[in-house]
Amino acid sequence: MTKTTLSPVIAGTMNWGVWDKKLSTTEMEHMIHICLENKITTFDHADIYGSYTTEAEFGKAFASSEISREKLQLISKCGIQHISPNRDNKIKHYNYSKDYIIWSVEQSLKNLQTDFLDVLLLHRPSPLLQTEEIAEAISKLKSDGKIIDFGLSNFTASQTELIRKNTEVAYNQVQFSATHFEPMLDGSFDYMQVHNIRPMSWNPLGTIFREDNEQTRRLKKLLAKLVEKYHLGSDTILLSWVLQHPANVLPVAGTVNVARIQALHKAVELQLDKEDWFAIWTESMGKMCHNMGAGFWVSDSNDINCK
């Protein structure tokens, strides 16, 4: 069971630094304030963001803001060994040794200018996972007060079960959106609900605003009608679709657009009509069929060949 309380929508910081927006310390400080003003109090990091630089940049902005640590929550991830001038890595790989996990968390704490992480996630699964070492690292970090909760990122149900043999898992951050809905069909969300693991969703708006294909065109056509119906933007409606799943998903939104941030919390308050929720899923699937246990789902009632 989770010990932390995170905001219903999480701010993703991957694009805040040199990988994309290149926000200055002042701009990052402003973004932190904007998020808090709009009830987004949780910030999602990873050590590799900005080629191992974004956490330190955020830490400077956080210190400059003089915001009380109790007013926000910090998530970070570790394990990916990125090719970077800031690390002596010759090939991309993973490191989940006990010593490395502890060292990585201590680096994140130093960079973020905080005494603890609310949540630590293992960034991606490695074929060389040693679950006993991971459990030892997490146990020490928790007993030392350096992390409160522990979780995973991009782990399947079977991989999660391996970790759960030796240590409690509170979160799993996976890709989930109207255009990438596999976690609710492949057993991932079912497994998380059974074991009280809270899902986080990266890229919760999917590819609708970034790609032009049959799927996104169908969805945009539907969304135009839903925007008129609910008097809210497409992004708010799509985020509400994610939030409405009973697994109690926490979407990680990476936008730095102030108007969009101000609209994010409206998704928490919006309750889509059930038929509208299914309409979004239907348009995303097109003519695909998905095995739904004893039966099957046909997204086009005229497609009698879908078996």
PATIMI-384776 format. One record per residue (C-alpha): residue number from 1; residue in three letters; chain; x, y, z. Coordinates in pm, whole numbers, plus 50000, padded with zeros to 5 digits. Layout:
! PATIMI-384776
R num residuo cadena    xx    yy    zz
R NUM     ALA      A     X     Y     Z
...
***
This chain:
! PATIMI-384776
R num residuo cadena    xx    yy    zz
R   1     MET      A 50000 50000 50000
R   2     THR      A 50120 50351 49920
R   3     LYS      A 50227 50580 50202
R   4     THR      A 50247 50888 49981
R   5     THR      A 49969 51114 49859
R   6     LEU      A 50037 51239 49509
R   7     SER      A 49842 51496 49309
R   8     PRO      A 49581 51352 49066
R   9     VAL      A 49784 51491 48775
R  10     ILE      A 50165 51481 48791
R  11     ALA      A 50400 51729 48625
R  12     GLY      A 50657 51556 48405
R  13     THR      A 50992 51735 48391
R  14     MET      A 51164 51538 48114
R  15     ASN      A 51129 51827 47866
R  16     TRP      A 51205 52111 48107
R  17     GLY      A 51582 52103 48058
R  18     VAL      A 51833 52074 47775
R  19     TRP      A 51649 51788 47607
R  20     ASP      A 51378 52027 47491
R  21     LYS      A 51258 52355 47645
R  22     LYS      A 51590 52462 47804
R  23     LEU      A 51413 52651 48082
R  24     SER      A 51627 52886 48287
R  25     THR      A 51629 52869 48668
R  26     THR      A 51383 53158 48679
R  27     GLU      A 51156 52991 48424
R  28     MET      A 51165 52660 48612
R  29     GLU      A 51082 52839 48936
R  30     HIS      A 50787 53003 48760
R  31     MET      A 50669 52664 48627
R  32     ILE      A 50683 52511 48977
R  33     HIS      A 50466 52795 49109
R  34     ILE      A 50221 52763 48819
R  35     CYS      A 50184 52391 48881
R  36     LEU      A 50123 52435 49253
R  37     GLU      A 49870 52711 49187
R  38     ASN      A 49681 52463 48968
R  39     LYS      A 49682 52174 49220
R  40     ILE      A 49967 51988 49051
R  41     THR      A 50197 51925 49346
R  42     THR      A 50388 51617 49227
R  43     PHE      A 50691 51638 48997
R  44     ASP      A 50822 51341 48802
R  45     HIS      A 51198 51319 48742
R  46     ALA      A 51460 51068 48632
R  47     ASP      A 51833 51086 48681
R  48     ILE      A 51895 51067 48304
R  49     TYR      A 51670 51360 48207
R  50     GLY      A 51869 51629 48033
R  51     SER      A 52160 51384 48011
R  52     TYR      A 52186 51383 48392
R  53     THR      A 52139 51761 48431
R  54     THR      A 51767 51839 48472
R  55     GLU      A 51737 51730 48836
R  56     ALA      A 52011 51974 48940
R  57     GLU      A 51852 52254 48738
R  58     PHE      A 51516 52184 48902
R  59     GLY      A 51686 52173 49242
R  60     LYS      A 51826 52523 49193
R  61     ALA      A 51481 52651 49094
R  62     PHE      A 51318 52475 49390
R  63     ALA      A 51570 52622 49635
R  64     SER      A 51525 52967 49483
R  65     SER      A 51146 52940 49510
R  66     GLU      A 51162 52899 49889
R  67     ILE      A 50857 52670 49863
R  68     SER      A 50818 52443 50164
R  69     ARG      A 50912 52081 50089
R  70     GLU      A 50584 51970 50247
R  71     LYS      A 50390 52143 49968
R  72     LEU      A 50518 51919 49690
R  73     GLN      A 50615 51560 49615
R  74     LEU      A 50918 51442 49419
R  75     ILE      A 50946 51125 49212
R  76     SER      A 51269 51008 49053
R  77     LYS      A 51384 50706 48855
R  78     CYS      A 51718 50532 48826
R  79     GLY      A 51883 50241 48648
R  80     ILE      A 51930 50348 48286
R  81     GLN      A 52296 50397 48199
R  82     HIS      A 52286 50663 47928
R  83     ILE      A 52565 50754 47687
R  84     SER      A 52654 51100 47811
R  85     PRO      A 52955 51326 47869
R  86     ASN      A 52836 51328 48231
R  87     ARG      A 52883 50952 48274
R  88     ASP      A 53162 50712 48180
R  89     ASN      A 52934 50471 47991
R  90     LYS      A 53056 50308 47671
R  91     ILE      A 52727 50135 47589
R  92     LYS      A 52366 50185 47697
R  93     HIS      A 52279 49941 47973
R  94     TYR      A 52109 49906 48312
R  95     ASN      A 52252 49895 48663
R  96     TYR      A 52036 49782 48953
R  97     SER      A 52304 49674 49196
R  98     LYS      A 52246 49761 49560
R  99     ASP      A 52535 50008 49570
R 100     TYR      A 52431 50179 49249
R 101     ILE      A 52066 50224 49348
R 102     ILE      A 52169 50379 49680
R 103     TRP      A 52432 50601 49514
R 104     SER      A 52186 50712 49247
R 105     VAL      A 51924 50812 49502
R 106     GLU      A 52183 51006 49700
R 107     GLN      A 52283 51191 49381
R 108     SER      A 51918 51272 49307
R 109     LEU      A 51869 51404 49660
R 110     LYS      A 52177 51623 49626
R 111     ASN      A 52069 51752 49285
R 112     LEU      A 51706 51813 49382
R 113     GLN      A 51818 51978 49708
R 114     THR      A 51594 51763 49925
R 115     ASP      A 51637 51510 50203
R 116     PHE      A 51403 51246 50062
R 117     LEU      A 51214 51124 49757
R 118     ASP      A 50844 51059 49791
R 119     VAL      A 50875 50783 49531
R 120     LEU      A 51170 50602 49373
R 121     LEU      A 51104 50406 49053
R 122     LEU      A 51327 50161 48867
R 123     HIS      A 51322 50317 48523
R 124     ARG      A 51303 50012 48292
R 125     PRO      A 51338 49636 48344
R 126     SER      A 51676 49471 48297
R 127     PRO      A 51731 49105 48206
R 128     LEU      A 51998 49098 48481
R 129     LEU      A 51771 49204 48768
R 130     GLN      A 51881 49064 49103
R 131     THR      A 51569 49096 49315
R 132     GLU      A 51748 49033 49644
R 133     GLU      A 51992 49320 49582
R 134     ILE      A 51708 49552 49486
R 135     ALA      A 51519 49461 49804
R 136     GLU      A 51827 49527 50017
R 137     ALA      A 51877 49869 49858
R 138     ILE      A 51512 49969 49898
R 139     SER      A 51502 49849 50258
R 140     LYS      A 51807 50059 50347
R 141     LEU      A 51680 50367 50163
R 142     LYS      A 51348 50345 50343
R 143     SER      A 51503 50284 50685
R 144     ASP      A 51738 50580 50630
R 145     GLY      A 51441 50801 50539
R 146     LYS      A 51572 50871 50188
R 147     ILE      A 51264 50736 50010
R 148     ILE      A 50906 50688 50126
R 149     ASP      A 50759 50466 49854
R 150     PHE      A 50908 50239 49589
R 151     GLY      A 50782 50144 49248
R 152     LEU      A 50863 50053 48891
R 153     SER      A 50841 50201 48544
R 154     ASN      A 50757 50010 48225
R 155     PHE      A 50754 49672 48403
R 156     THR      A 50517 49395 48292
R 157     ALA      A 50301 49204 48541
R 158     SER      A 50542 48907 48546
R 159     GLN      A 50845 49134 48593
R 160     THR      A 50664 49313 48874
R 161     GLU      A 50588 48979 49039
R 162     LEU      A 50961 48902 49043
R 163     ILE      A 51032 49225 49231
R 164     ARG      A 50738 49170 49467
R 165     LYS      A 50892 48846 49589
R 166     ASN      A 51123 49049 49808
R 167     THR      A 50993 49404 49834
R 168     GLU      A 50663 49591 49824
R 169     VAL      A 50578 49771 49501
R 170     ALA      A 50351 50076 49532
R 171     TYR      A 50357 50222 49178
R 172     ASN      A 50423 50128 48815
R 173     GLN      A 50456 50400 48552
R 174     VAL      A 50351 50271 48209
R 175     GLN      A 50253 50414 47873
R 176     PHE      A 49876 50458 47863
R 177     SER      A 49651 50684 47658
R 178     ALA      A 49358 50675 47417
R 179     THR      A 49605 50580 47142
R 180     HIS      A 49803 50333 47354
R 181     PHE      A 49548 50140 47558
R 182     GLU      A 49723 49801 47586
R 183     PRO      A 49767 49809 47969
R 184     MET      A 49391 49770 48014
R 185     LEU      A 49384 49471 47777
R 186     ASP      A 49706 49279 47846
R 187     GLY      A 49638 49224 48217
R 188     SER      A 49868 49500 48343
R 189     PHE      A 49596 49712 48505
R 190     ASP      A 49414 49403 48631
R 191     TYR      A 49732 49288 48803
R 192     MET      A 49796 49630 48955
R 193     GLN      A 49443 49651 49095
R 194     VAL      A 49469 49304 49249
R 195     HIS      A 49798 49394 49421
R 196     ASN      A 49716 49755 49518
R 197     ILE      A 49977 49899 49281
R 198     ARG      A 49891 50249 49161
R 199     PRO      A 49953 50305 48788
R 200     MET      A 50111 50621 48656
R 201     SER      A 50072 50700 48288
R 202     TRP      A 50344 50859 48078
R 203     ASN      A 50243 51027 47753
R 204     PRO      A 49876 51032 47864
R 205     LEU      A 49763 51236 47562
R 206     GLY      A 49909 50978 47325
R 207     THR      A 49994 51063 46966
R 208     ILE      A 49680 51257 46875
R 209     PHE      A 49853 51596 46855
R 210     ARG      A 50184 51462 46720
R 211     GLU      A 50090 51221 46441
R 212     ASP      A 49859 51233 46142
R 213     ASN      A 49722 50889 46060
R 214     GLU      A 49387 50712 46033
R 215     GLN      A 49364 50660 46407
R 216     THR      A 49437 51020 46503
R 217     ARG      A 49209 51156 46230
R 218     ARG      A 48918 50945 46360
R 219     LEU      A 48981 51065 46713
R 220     LYS      A 49012 51430 46616
R 221     LYS      A 48678 51412 46436
R 222     LEU      A 48512 51268 46747
R 223     LEU      A 48691 51508 46981
R 224     ALA      A 48561 51807 46784
R 225     LYS      A 48208 51696 46878
R 226     LEU      A 48302 51629 47241
R 227     VAL      A 48464 51971 47274
R 228     GLU      A 48130 52127 47177
R 229     LYS      A 47943 51902 47417
R 230     TYR      A 48163 51951 47726
R 231     HIS      A 48294 52303 47646
R 232     LEU      A 48646 52187 47729
R 233     GLY      A 48959 52133 47523
R 234     SER      A 49055 51806 47355
R 235     ASP      A 49351 51758 47589
R 236     THR      A 49126 51791 47895
R 237     ILE      A 48886 51533 47753
R 238     LEU      A 49166 51289 47670
R 239     LEU      A 49314 51324 48019
R 240     SER      A 48971 51264 48171
R 241     TRP      A 48948 50944 47963
R 242     VAL      A 49269 50821 48130
R 243     LEU      A 49156 50926 48477
R 244     GLN      A 48824 50747 48444
R 245     HIS      A 48979 50399 48436
R 246     PRO      A 48910 50215 48766
R 247     ALA      A 49280 50138 48815
R 248     ASN      A 49301 50499 48942
R 249     VAL      A 49570 50609 48699
R 250     LEU      A 49794 50908 48773
R 251     PRO      A 49874 51080 48440
R 252     VAL      A 50216 51243 48401
R 253     ALA      A 50170 51555 48188
R 254     GLY      A 50485 51704 48038
R 255     THR      A 50350 52034 47909
R 256     VAL      A 50508 52369 47999
R 257     ASN      A 50227 52563 47833
R 258     VAL      A 50068 52772 48109
R 259     ALA      A 49718 52769 47958
R 260     ARG      A 49732 52392 47920
R 261     ILE      A 49856 52348 48278
R 262     GLN      A 49565 52561 48398
R 263     ALA      A 49327 52330 48211
R 264     LEU      A 49475 52003 48340
R 265     HIS      A 49292 51997 48672
R 266     LYS      A 48959 52038 48494
R 267     ALA      A 49011 51681 48371
R 268     VAL      A 48999 51562 48732
R 269     GLU      A 48657 51720 48776
R 270     LEU      A 48517 51607 48438
R 271     GLN      A 48314 51287 48426
R 272     LEU      A 48269 51169 48070
R 273     ASP      A 47942 51002 47981
R 274     LYS      A 48005 50629 47957
R 275     GLU      A 47912 50619 47589
R 276     ASP      A 48158 50900 47518
R 277     TRP      A 48434 50709 47699
R 278     PHE      A 48364 50403 47485
R 279     ALA      A 48335 50618 47173
R 280     ILE      A 48693 50740 47224
R 281     TRP      A 48815 50382 47264
R 282     THR      A 48613 50269 46961
R 283     GLU      A 48753 50540 46734
R 284     SER      A 49103 50464 46853
R 285     MET      A 49068 50094 46772
R 286     GLY      A 48902 50137 46435
R 287     LYS      A 48811 49789 46310
R 288     MET      A 49042 49603 46547
R 289     CYS      A 48904 49334 46776
R 290     HIS      A 49023 49255 47125
R 291     ASN      A 48958 48940 47320
R 292     MET      A 48761 49040 47626
R 293     GLY      A 48766 48721 47829
R 294     ALA      A 48465 48511 47744
R 295     GLY      A 48362 48735 47457
R 296     PHE      A 48515 48985 47216
R 297     TRP      A 48492 49348 47131
R 298     VAL      A 48393 49463 46784
R 299     SER      A 48448 49831 46731
R 300     ASP      A 48242 49848 46411
R 301     SER      A 47902 49682 46442
R 302     ASN      A 47895 49631 46064
R 303     ASP      A 48217 49430 46069
R 304     ILE      A 48078 49078 46108
R 305     ASN      A 48410 48919 46009
R 306     CYS      A 48583 49029 46328
R 307     LYS      A 48620 48708 46532
***
